[in-house]
Amino acid sequence: MKADDGMTATPVQAIVSAPLSFGSLFAGIGGLDLGFERAGLVCKWQVEIDPFARKVLQKHWPKVRKH
């Protein structure tokens, strides 16, 4: 039996090490989005109808897809 050197990732470890992503419904000005990003998640899309809130989101997340 070969000893594990700790250098090879199992399939589960490979999945867990990938950054988690999320989408934001009713995003508002992005308070929850900011908290999730500070926790290491990546925002992929945001949905907001209010024009002022959409401007704030665009300023802080220019590369995130808006709906």
Distance bins in CASP14 RR format, pairs under 12 A and 6 or more apart:
PFRMAT RR
TARGET T0000
AUTHOR 0000-0000-0000
RMODE 2
METHOD distances of the structure
MODEL  1
2 8 0 0 0 0 0 1 0 0 0 0 0
4 10 0 0 0 0 1 0 0 0 0 0 0
6 13 0 0 0 0 0 1 0 0 0 0 0
7 13 0 0 0 0 0 1 0 0 0 0 0
8 14 0 0 0 0 0 1 0 0 0 0 0
9 15 0 0 0 0 1 0 0 0 0 0 0
9 16 0 0 0 0 1 0 0 0 0 0 0
9 17 1 0 0 1 0 0 0 0 0 0 0
9 18 0 0 0 0 0 1 0 0 0 0 0
10 16 0 0 0 0 1 0 0 0 0 0 0
10 17 0 0 0 0 0 1 0 0 0 0 0
11 17 0 0 0 0 0 1 0 0 0 0 0
11 18 0 0 0 0 0 1 0 0 0 0 0
12 18 0 0 0 0 0 1 0 0 0 0 0
18 40 0 0 0 0 0 1 0 0 0 0 0
18 41 0 0 0 0 0 1 0 0 0 0 0
18 42 0 0 0 0 1 0 0 0 0 0 0
19 36 0 0 0 0 0 1 0 0 0 0 0
19 37 0 0 0 0 0 1 0 0 0 0 0
19 39 0 0 0 0 0 1 0 0 0 0 0
19 40 1 0 0 1 0 0 0 0 0 0 0
19 41 1 0 0 1 0 0 0 0 0 0 0
19 42 1 0 1 0 0 0 0 0 0 0 0
19 43 0 0 0 0 0 1 0 0 0 0 0
19 44 0 0 0 0 0 1 0 0 0 0 0
20 36 0 0 0 0 1 0 0 0 0 0 0
20 37 0 0 0 0 0 1 0 0 0 0 0
20 39 0 0 0 0 1 0 0 0 0 0 0
20 40 1 0 0 1 0 0 0 0 0 0 0
20 41 1 0 1 0 0 0 0 0 0 0 0
20 42 1 0 0 1 0 0 0 0 0 0 0
20 43 0 0 0 0 0 1 0 0 0 0 0
20 44 0 0 0 0 0 1 0 0 0 0 0
21 33 0 0 0 0 0 1 0 0 0 0 0
21 36 0 0 0 0 1 0 0 0 0 0 0
21 37 0 0 0 0 0 1 0 0 0 0 0
21 40 0 0 0 0 1 0 0 0 0 0 0
21 41 1 0 0 1 0 0 0 0 0 0 0
21 42 1 0 1 0 0 0 0 0 0 0 0
21 43 1 0 0 1 0 0 0 0 0 0 0
21 44 1 0 1 0 0 0 0 0 0 0 0
21 45 0 0 0 0 1 0 0 0 0 0 0
21 64 0 0 0 0 0 1 0 0 0 0 0
21 65 0 0 0 0 0 1 0 0 0 0 0
22 30 0 0 0 0 0 1 0 0 0 0 0
22 32 0 0 0 0 1 0 0 0 0 0 0
22 33 1 0 0 1 0 0 0 0 0 0 0
22 35 0 0 0 0 0 1 0 0 0 0 0
22 36 1 0 1 0 0 0 0 0 0 0 0
22 37 0 0 0 0 1 0 0 0 0 0 0
22 39 0 0 0 0 0 1 0 0 0 0 0
22 40 0 0 0 0 0 1 0 0 0 0 0
22 41 1 0 1 0 0 0 0 0 0 0 0
22 42 1 0 0 1 0 0 0 0 0 0 0
22 43 1 0 0 1 0 0 0 0 0 0 0
22 44 1 0 0 1 0 0 0 0 0 0 0
22 45 0 0 0 0 1 0 0 0 0 0 0
22 46 0 0 0 0 1 0 0 0 0 0 0
22 64 0 0 0 0 0 1 0 0 0 0 0
23 30 0 0 0 0 0 1 0 0 0 0 0
23 32 0 0 0 0 0 1 0 0 0 0 0
23 33 0 0 0 0 1 0 0 0 0 0 0
23 36 0 0 0 0 1 0 0 0 0 0 0
23 37 0 0 0 0 0 1 0 0 0 0 0
23 41 0 0 0 0 1 0 0 0 0 0 0
23 42 0 0 0 0 1 0 0 0 0 0 0
23 43 1 0 0 1 0 0 0 0 0 0 0
23 44 1 0 1 0 0 0 0 0 0 0 0
23 45 1 0 1 0 0 0 0 0 0 0 0
23 46 1 0 0 1 0 0 0 0 0 0 0
23 47 0 0 0 0 1 0 0 0 0 0 0
23 48 0 0 0 0 0 1 0 0 0 0 0
23 61 0 0 0 0 0 1 0 0 0 0 0
23 64 0 0 0 0 1 0 0 0 0 0 0
23 65 0 0 0 0 1 0 0 0 0 0 0
23 66 0 0 0 0 0 1 0 0 0 0 0
23 67 0 0 0 0 1 0 0 0 0 0 0
24 30 1 0 0 1 0 0 0 0 0 0 0
24 31 0 0 0 0 1 0 0 0 0 0 0
24 32 1 0 0 1 0 0 0 0 0 0 0
24 33 1 0 1 0 0 0 0 0 0 0 0
24 34 0 0 0 0 0 1 0 0 0 0 0
24 35 0 0 0 0 0 1 0 0 0 0 0
24 36 0 0 0 0 1 0 0 0 0 0 0
24 37 0 0 0 0 0 1 0 0 0 0 0
24 41 0 0 0 0 0 1 0 0 0 0 0
24 42 0 0 0 0 0 1 0 0 0 0 0
24 43 1 0 0 1 0 0 0 0 0 0 0
24 44 0 0 0 0 1 0 0 0 0 0 0
24 45 1 0 0 1 0 0 0 0 0 0 0
24 46 1 0 1 0 0 0 0 0 0 0 0
24 47 1 0 0 1 0 0 0 0 0 0 0
24 48 0 0 0 0 1 0 0 0 0 0 0
24 53 0 0 0 0 0 1 0 0 0 0 0
24 57 0 0 0 0 1 0 0 0 0 0 0
24 60 0 0 0 0 0 1 0 0 0 0 0
24 61 0 0 0 0 1 0 0 0 0 0 0
24 64 0 0 0 0 1 0 0 0 0 0 0
24 65 0 0 0 0 0 1 0 0 0 0 0
24 66 0 0 0 0 1 0 0 0 0 0 0
24 67 0 0 0 0 1 0 0 0 0 0 0
25 32 0 0 0 0 0 1 0 0 0 0 0
25 33 0 0 0 0 0 1 0 0 0 0 0
25 43 0 0 0 0 0 1 0 0 0 0 0
25 45 0 0 0 0 1 0 0 0 0 0 0
25 46 0 0 0 0 1 0 0 0 0 0 0
25 47 1 0 1 0 0 0 0 0 0 0 0
25 48 0 0 0 0 1 0 0 0 0 0 0
25 49 0 0 0 0 0 1 0 0 0 0 0
25 67 0 0 0 0 1 0 0 0 0 0 0
26 32 0 0 0 0 1 0 0 0 0 0 0
26 33 0 0 0 0 0 1 0 0 0 0 0
26 46 0 0 0 0 1 0 0 0 0 0 0
26 47 1 0 0 1 0 0 0 0 0 0 0
26 48 1 0 0 1 0 0 0 0 0 0 0
26 49 0 0 0 0 1 0 0 0 0 0 0
26 50 0 0 0 0 1 0 0 0 0 0 0
26 53 0 0 0 0 1 0 0 0 0 0 0
26 57 0 0 0 0 0 1 0 0 0 0 0
26 67 0 0 0 0 0 1 0 0 0 0 0
27 33 1 0 0 1 0 0 0 0 0 0 0
27 34 0 0 0 0 0 1 0 0 0 0 0
27 36 0 0 0 0 0 1 0 0 0 0 0
27 43 0 0 0 0 1 0 0 0 0 0 0
27 45 0 0 0 0 1 0 0 0 0 0 0
27 46 1 0 1 0 0 0 0 0 0 0 0
27 47 1 0 0 1 0 0 0 0 0 0 0
27 48 1 0 1 0 0 0 0 0 0 0 0
27 49 0 0 0 0 1 0 0 0 0 0 0
27 50 0 0 0 0 1 0 0 0 0 0 0
27 53 1 0 0 1 0 0 0 0 0 0 0
27 54 0 0 0 0 1 0 0 0 0 0 0
27 56 0 0 0 0 1 0 0 0 0 0 0
27 57 1 0 1 0 0 0 0 0 0 0 0
27 58 0 0 0 0 0 1 0 0 0 0 0
27 60 0 0 0 0 0 1 0 0 0 0 0
27 61 0 0 0 0 1 0 0 0 0 0 0
27 64 0 0 0 0 1 0 0 0 0 0 0
27 65 0 0 0 0 0 1 0 0 0 0 0
27 66 0 0 0 0 1 0 0 0 0 0 0
27 67 0 0 0 0 1 0 0 0 0 0 0
28 34 0 0 0 0 0 1 0 0 0 0 0
28 46 0 0 0 0 1 0 0 0 0 0 0
28 47 0 0 0 0 1 0 0 0 0 0 0
28 48 1 0 1 0 0 0 0 0 0 0 0
28 49 0 0 0 0 1 0 0 0 0 0 0
28 50 1 0 0 1 0 0 0 0 0 0 0
28 51 0 0 0 0 0 1 0 0 0 0 0
28 52 0 0 0 0 1 0 0 0 0 0 0
28 53 1 0 1 0 0 0 0 0 0 0 0
28 54 0 0 0 0 1 0 0 0 0 0 0
28 55 0 0 0 0 0 1 0 0 0 0 0
28 56 1 0 0 1 0 0 0 0 0 0 0
28 57 1 0 0 1 0 0 0 0 0 0 0
28 60 0 0 0 0 0 1 0 0 0 0 0
28 61 0 0 0 0 0 1 0 0 0 0 0
28 66 0 0 0 0 0 1 0 0 0 0 0
29 46 0 0 0 0 0 1 0 0 0 0 0
29 48 0 0 0 0 1 0 0 0 0 0 0
29 50 0 0 0 0 1 0 0 0 0 0 0
29 51 0 0 0 0 0 1 0 0 0 0 0
29 52 0 0 0 0 1 0 0 0 0 0 0
29 53 1 0 1 0 0 0 0 0 0 0 0
29 54 0 0 0 0 1 0 0 0 0 0 0
29 55 0 0 0 0 1 0 0 0 0 0 0
29 56 1 0 1 0 0 0 0 0 0 0 0
29 57 1 0 0 1 0 0 0 0 0 0 0
29 58 0 0 0 0 0 1 0 0 0 0 0
29 59 0 0 0 0 1 0 0 0 0 0 0
29 60 0 0 0 0 1 0 0 0 0 0 0
29 61 0 0 0 0 0 1 0 0 0 0 0
30 36 0 0 0 0 1 0 0 0 0 0 0
30 37 0 0 0 0 1 0 0 0 0 0 0
30 38 0 0 0 0 0 1 0 0 0 0 0
30 43 0 0 0 0 1 0 0 0 0 0 0
30 46 1 0 0 1 0 0 0 0 0 0 0
30 47 0 0 0 0 0 1 0 0 0 0 0
30 48 0 0 0 0 1 0 0 0 0 0 0
30 50 0 0 0 0 0 1 0 0 0 0 0
30 53 1 0 0 1 0 0 0 0 0 0 0
30 54 0 0 0 0 0 1 0 0 0 0 0
30 55 0 0 0 0 0 1 0 0 0 0 0
30 56 1 0 0 1 0 0 0 0 0 0 0
30 57 1 0 0 1 0 0 0 0 0 0 0
30 58 0 0 0 0 0 1 0 0 0 0 0
30 59 0 0 0 0 0 1 0 0 0 0 0
30 60 1 0 0 1 0 0 0 0 0 0 0
30 61 1 0 0 1 0 0 0 0 0 0 0
30 64 0 0 0 0 0 1 0 0 0 0 0
30 66 0 0 0 0 0 1 0 0 0 0 0
31 37 0 0 0 0 1 0 0 0 0 0 0
31 38 0 0 0 0 0 1 0 0 0 0 0
31 43 0 0 0 0 0 1 0 0 0 0 0
31 46 0 0 0 0 0 1 0 0 0 0 0
31 48 0 0 0 0 0 1 0 0 0 0 0
31 53 0 0 0 0 0 1 0 0 0 0 0
31 56 0 0 0 0 1 0 0 0 0 0 0
31 57 0 0 0 0 0 1 0 0 0 0 0
31 60 0 0 0 0 1 0 0 0 0 0 0
31 61 0 0 0 0 0 1 0 0 0 0 0
32 38 0 0 0 0 0 1 0 0 0 0 0
32 39 0 0 0 0 0 1 0 0 0 0 0
32 41 0 0 0 0 0 1 0 0 0 0 0
32 43 0 0 0 0 1 0 0 0 0 0 0
32 46 0 0 0 0 0 1 0 0 0 0 0
32 48 0 0 0 0 0 1 0 0 0 0 0
32 57 0 0 0 0 0 1 0 0 0 0 0
33 39 0 0 0 0 0 1 0 0 0 0 0
33 40 0 0 0 0 0 1 0 0 0 0 0
33 41 0 0 0 0 1 0 0 0 0 0 0
33 42 0 0 0 0 0 1 0 0 0 0 0
33 43 1 0 1 0 0 0 0 0 0 0 0
33 44 0 0 0 0 0 1 0 0 0 0 0
33 45 0 0 0 0 0 1 0 0 0 0 0
33 46 1 0 0 1 0 0 0 0 0 0 0
33 47 0 0 0 0 0 1 0 0 0 0 0
33 48 0 0 0 0 0 1 0 0 0 0 0
33 53 0 0 0 0 0 1 0 0 0 0 0
33 56 0 0 0 0 0 1 0 0 0 0 0
33 57 0 0 0 0 1 0 0 0 0 0 0
33 60 0 0 0 0 1 0 0 0 0 0 0
33 61 1 0 0 1 0 0 0 0 0 0 0
33 64 0 0 0 0 1 0 0 0 0 0 0
33 66 0 0 0 0 0 1 0 0 0 0 0
34 40 0 0 0 0 0 1 0 0 0 0 0
34 41 0 0 0 0 0 1 0 0 0 0 0
34 43 0 0 0 0 1 0 0 0 0 0 0
34 46 0 0 0 0 0 1 0 0 0 0 0
34 56 0 0 0 0 0 1 0 0 0 0 0
34 57 0 0 0 0 0 1 0 0 0 0 0
34 60 1 0 0 1 0 0 0 0 0 0 0
34 61 0 0 0 0 1 0 0 0 0 0 0
34 64 0 0 0 0 0 1 0 0 0 0 0
35 41 0 0 0 0 1 0 0 0 0 0 0
35 43 0 0 0 0 0 1 0 0 0 0 0
35 60 0 0 0 0 0 1 0 0 0 0 0
36 42 0 0 0 0 1 0 0 0 0 0 0
36 43 1 0 0 1 0 0 0 0 0 0 0
36 44 0 0 0 0 0 1 0 0 0 0 0
36 46 0 0 0 0 0 1 0 0 0 0 0
36 61 0 0 0 0 0 1 0 0 0 0 0
36 64 0 0 0 0 0 1 0 0 0 0 0
37 43 1 0 0 1 0 0 0 0 0 0 0
37 44 0 0 0 0 0 1 0 0 0 0 0
37 46 0 0 0 0 0 1 0 0 0 0 0
37 60 0 0 0 0 1 0 0 0 0 0 0
37 61 0 0 0 0 1 0 0 0 0 0 0
37 64 0 0 0 0 0 1 0 0 0 0 0
42 61 0 0 0 0 0 1 0 0 0 0 0
42 63 0 0 0 0 0 1 0 0 0 0 0
42 64 0 0 0 0 1 0 0 0 0 0 0
43 57 0 0 0 0 1 0 0 0 0 0 0
43 60 0 0 0 0 0 1 0 0 0 0 0
43 61 1 0 0 1 0 0 0 0 0 0 0
43 62 0 0 0 0 0 1 0 0 0 0 0
43 63 0 0 0 0 1 0 0 0 0 0 0
43 64 1 0 1 0 0 0 0 0 0 0 0
43 65 0 0 0 0 1 0 0 0 0 0 0
43 66 0 0 0 0 0 1 0 0 0 0 0
44 61 0 0 0 0 0 1 0 0 0 0 0
44 63 0 0 0 0 0 1 0 0 0 0 0
44 64 1 0 0 1 0 0 0 0 0 0 0
44 65 1 0 0 1 0 0 0 0 0 0 0
44 66 0 0 0 0 0 1 0 0 0 0 0
44 67 0 0 0 0 0 1 0 0 0 0 0
45 57 0 0 0 0 0 1 0 0 0 0 0
45 61 0 0 0 0 1 0 0 0 0 0 0
45 63 0 0 0 0 0 1 0 0 0 0 0
45 64 1 0 0 1 0 0 0 0 0 0 0
45 65 1 0 1 0 0 0 0 0 0 0 0
45 66 1 0 0 1 0 0 0 0 0 0 0
45 67 1 0 0 1 0 0 0 0 0 0 0
46 53 0 0 0 0 1 0 0 0 0 0 0
46 54 0 0 0 0 1 0 0 0 0 0 0
46 56 0 0 0 0 0 1 0 0 0 0 0
46 57 1 0 1 0 0 0 0 0 0 0 0
46 58 0 0 0 0 1 0 0 0 0 0 0
46 60 0 0 0 0 0 1 0 0 0 0 0
46 61 1 0 0 1 0 0 0 0 0 0 0
46 62 0 0 0 0 0 1 0 0 0 0 0
46 63 0 0 0 0 0 1 0 0 0 0 0
46 64 1 0 1 0 0 0 0 0 0 0 0
46 65 1 0 0 1 0 0 0 0 0 0 0
46 66 1 0 1 0 0 0 0 0 0 0 0
46 67 1 0 0 1 0 0 0 0 0 0 0
47 53 0 0 0 0 0 1 0 0 0 0 0
47 54 0 0 0 0 1 0 0 0 0 0 0
47 57 0 0 0 0 1 0 0 0 0 0 0
47 64 0 0 0 0 0 1 0 0 0 0 0
47 65 0 0 0 0 1 0 0 0 0 0 0
47 66 1 0 0 1 0 0 0 0 0 0 0
47 67 1 0 1 0 0 0 0 0 0 0 0
48 54 1 0 1 0 0 0 0 0 0 0 0
48 55 0 0 0 0 1 0 0 0 0 0 0
48 56 0 0 0 0 1 0 0 0 0 0 0
48 57 1 0 0 1 0 0 0 0 0 0 0
48 58 0 0 0 0 1 0 0 0 0 0 0
48 61 0 0 0 0 0 1 0 0 0 0 0
48 64 0 0 0 0 0 1 0 0 0 0 0
48 66 1 0 0 1 0 0 0 0 0 0 0
48 67 0 0 0 0 1 0 0 0 0 0 0
49 57 0 0 0 0 0 1 0 0 0 0 0
49 66 0 0 0 0 0 1 0 0 0 0 0
49 67 0 0 0 0 1 0 0 0 0 0 0
50 56 0 0 0 0 1 0 0 0 0 0 0
50 57 0 0 0 0 1 0 0 0 0 0 0
51 57 0 0 0 0 0 1 0 0 0 0 0
51 58 0 0 0 0 0 1 0 0 0 0 0
51 66 0 0 0 0 0 1 0 0 0 0 0
52 58 0 0 0 0 0 1 0 0 0 0 0
52 59 0 0 0 0 0 1 0 0 0 0 0
53 59 0 0 0 0 0 1 0 0 0 0 0
53 60 0 0 0 0 0 1 0 0 0 0 0
53 61 0 0 0 0 0 1 0 0 0 0 0
53 66 0 0 0 0 0 1 0 0 0 0 0
54 60 0 0 0 0 0 1 0 0 0 0 0
54 61 0 0 0 0 0 1 0 0 0 0 0
54 64 0 0 0 0 0 1 0 0 0 0 0
54 66 1 0 0 1 0 0 0 0 0 0 0
54 67 0 0 0 0 0 1 0 0 0 0 0
55 61 0 0 0 0 0 1 0 0 0 0 0
55 62 0 0 0 0 0 1 0 0 0 0 0
55 66 0 0 0 0 0 1 0 0 0 0 0
56 62 0 0 0 0 0 1 0 0 0 0 0
56 66 0 0 0 0 0 1 0 0 0 0 0
57 63 0 0 0 0 0 1 0 0 0 0 0
57 64 1 0 0 1 0 0 0 0 0 0 0
57 65 0 0 0 0 0 1 0 0 0 0 0
57 66 1 0 0 1 0 0 0 0 0 0 0
57 67 0 0 0 0 0 1 0 0 0 0 0
58 64 0 0 0 0 1 0 0 0 0 0 0
58 65 0 0 0 0 0 1 0 0 0 0 0
58 66 1 0 0 1 0 0 0 0 0 0 0
59 66 0 0 0 0 0 1 0 0 0 0 0
60 66 0 0 0 0 0 1 0 0 0 0 0
END
